[in-house]
Amino acid sequence: RANAEQDNNQDNNFTACALMPDNDYLLAGTYMGDVKMFDINSMQEVSTYSCHDSQVNHIQPNRSGSLILTSSQWRTPYSCLWSMGEFFDSKIQFPDDDYVEFSNLNQDKVIGTHNEIIRPSRTSKWTNP
């Protein structure tokens, strides 16, 4: 019985986090591959998004908070770009990149790693509101 409780607790563990640019919301990745959004003031969960099939190890919103990058190292697609709006929609999948982040200067570019090699990620055009 103790093992079942321990497994359940592990499923709910947070594995990554990031603040939204407005500082009103916190994004938390879980062991199960979800991204949960919490209201900072109340610490109440606002929503949950199913993003990956295994633990989320990186979350990064862009400066406007309209796009989110997530990464997971265990199942493809390893990394994804999501749009934040009325819905949480997958925009681009990066099936070969273990880790991705927005460029610091120009956030319409993404850099990623694949087998410990840093490279510009495969990109396509997306709308950056």
Backbone hydrogen bonds, N-H to C=O, Kabsch-Sander energy under -0.5 kcal/mol:
donor,donor_aa,acceptor,acceptor_aa,energy
5,E,1,R,-1.9
6,Q,2,A,-2.3
7,D,3,N,-2.6
8,N,4,A,-2.2
9,N,5,E,-2.4
10,Q,6,Q,-2.2
11,D,7,D,-1.9
12,N,8,N,-1.0
12,N,9,N,-0.5
13,N,10,Q,-1.4
15,T,29,G,-2.7
16,A,29,G,-1.0
18,A,27,L,-2.1
20,M,25,Y,-2.8
23,N,20,M,-2.4
26,L,38,F,-2.4
27,L,18,A,-3.3
28,A,36,K,-2.7
29,G,16,A,-2.6
30,T,34,D,-2.3
31,Y,13,N,-1.8
32,M,11,D,-0.8
33,G,30,T,-1.4
35,V,49,Y,-2.8
36,K,28,A,-3.0
37,M,47,S,-2.9
38,F,26,L,-2.8
39,D,44,Q,-2.5
40,I,24,D,-2.9
40,I,38,F,-0.5
43,M,39,D,-2.6
46,V,37,M,-3.5
47,S,37,M,-1.2
49,Y,35,V,-2.8
51,C,33,G,-1.7
51,C,49,Y,-0.8
52,H,33,G,-2.3
56,V,30,T,-2.0
57,N,55,Q,-0.6
57,N,71,S,-2.6
58,H,71,S,-1.1
60,Q,69,L,-2.3
62,N,67,L,-2.4
65,G,62,N,-0.9
68,I,82,W,-2.5
69,L,60,Q,-2.8
70,T,80,C,-2.2
71,S,58,H,-1.9
72,S,78,Y,-2.9
79,S,94,F,-1.3
80,C,70,T,-2.2
81,L,92,I,-3.0
82,W,68,I,-3.1
83,S,89,D,-2.9
84,M,66,S,-3.5
85,G,83,S,-0.5
85,G,87,F,-0.6
89,D,83,S,-1.5
89,D,87,F,-0.9
91,K,81,L,-3.4
92,I,81,L,-1.3
94,F,79,S,-3.4
97,D,94,F,-1.1
98,D,96,D,-0.6
98,D,113,T,-2.3
99,Y,113,T,-0.9
101,E,111,I,-2.3
103,S,109,K,-2.4
107,Q,105,L,-0.5
109,K,106,N,-1.3
111,I,101,E,-2.7
112,G,119,R,-2.8
113,T,99,Y,-2.1
114,H,117,I,-2.1
117,I,114,H,-1.4
119,R,112,G,-2.6
121,S,110,V,-1.9
128,N,126,W,-0.5
